[in-house]
Amino acid sequence: MNRFRKIYDEPIVYLIDYSDLKVSEMVELLHEAENMMLEKSLKCCLISVFNDRNFATPLFMREAEKVTLDVDHLIQHQAIVGLNSTKKIILKGFNLLLNRDYKSFDSMDDALQYLLQLTPPKDNQQ
């Protein structure tokens, strides 16, 4: 299963599926996504998927902070799916820390529709 993949072409939307991964695997996937995004160097939107078997540990959050700063110039919007109430509070803190507005959704469909509404097609200039 490819956990980092393009799911929509215009605008480009990538899915990062962290479901059921351990923290070390989440960090590895995070860096894989970072490398692919930097290699392609195209503006994009992201949907990150989590579930109740994922944990927002300090290690993962520090790595997410670093990667976000590295690829921020490429991310137009980000939606996050599958957060419980505790993780939603962590997301609020992350948004405040990095001055972002990442949104949480209960379903992939809602997250994708949100991103498609905000991002007009053919907006892929660097």
Summary of the structure (lengths in Angstrom):
residues: 126
radius of gyration: 13.5
end to end distance: 29.9
largest distance: 37.1
contacts: 354
relative contact order: 0.19
helix: 48%
strand: 21%
